Amino acid sequence: MNLIGKIAIVTGGASGIGRATAVMMAEYGARVVVTDLNESGLAQTVYLITEAGGQATACVADVSQNDQVAGMVQCSTDTYGGLHILHNNAYSNVLGTACDLEEADWDRTLEVCLKALYLGCKHAIPVMHASGGGAIINTASVHSHVAFRNHIAYDAAKGGVIGLTRSVALDFGPGVRVNAVLPGAILTAAWEGF
């Protein structure tokens, strides 16, 4: 894969799948804007990329907030001159059922795992069109198709990612390609304690 000349944003890039994706994209030549709320994790990801000879910059942002997502995309255009790839990967999950999950935990999970993808697409697609086209990768999950006990908010959000991905692909293809990946359990820091 050749990503030389491409500009990418990876959300949730301070660890796990996001970090691995950001590092891989840089290895293939992309200039990467790594986004997360975890500043020390972001710094570590940028360090891994730049020490290997790649180009990366950190952008601290809460991807559930419209103005911060707009700022994240602006960081890409200000730093590298455009945007070609968006990996919507940020994650939040609080365990609970319909009877015991706090409403605030439901809201936060849906905001980070679904609303953030909508906001990412909203702000990235016009810049991708101006940059000659692009690709969006949405991290869904096996939870998109299979429910798990005590995961009501996450199951609902990840099911929604599939619908959002299909809709955006229909609305903006072929100029912007939109796909979802559905990983199963991956041993990352997020899985510690399960």
NORNOR-V667717 format. One line per field, one symbol per residue. ss: DSSP state (a for helix, b for strand, c for the rest). psi: psi as a letter, one per 20 degrees, with the letter a starting at -180 (. if undefined). Layout:
# NORNOR-V667717
ss=???
psi=???
This chain:
# NORNOR-V667717
ss=ccccccbbbbbccccaaaaaaaaaaaacccbbbbbbccaaaaaaaaaaaaacccbbbbbbcccccaaaaaaaaaaaaaaaccccbbbbcccccccbccccccaaaaaaaaaaaaaaaaaaaaaaaaaaaacccbbbbbbccaaaccccccbaaaaaaaaaaaaaaaaaaaaacccbbbbbbcccccccaaaccc
psi=pojpiqpqpoqkjircggggggggghhjiqppoppringhhghgggggghhjjrpqqqopqoiipghhgghghhgghhgijbphppooiqqpppqrrhhipqhhhgggghghigghgggggghhghhgghjjrappopocrhihipqqqkkgggggghhhhgggggghghhiqihopprqqmqbppnrhhipi.
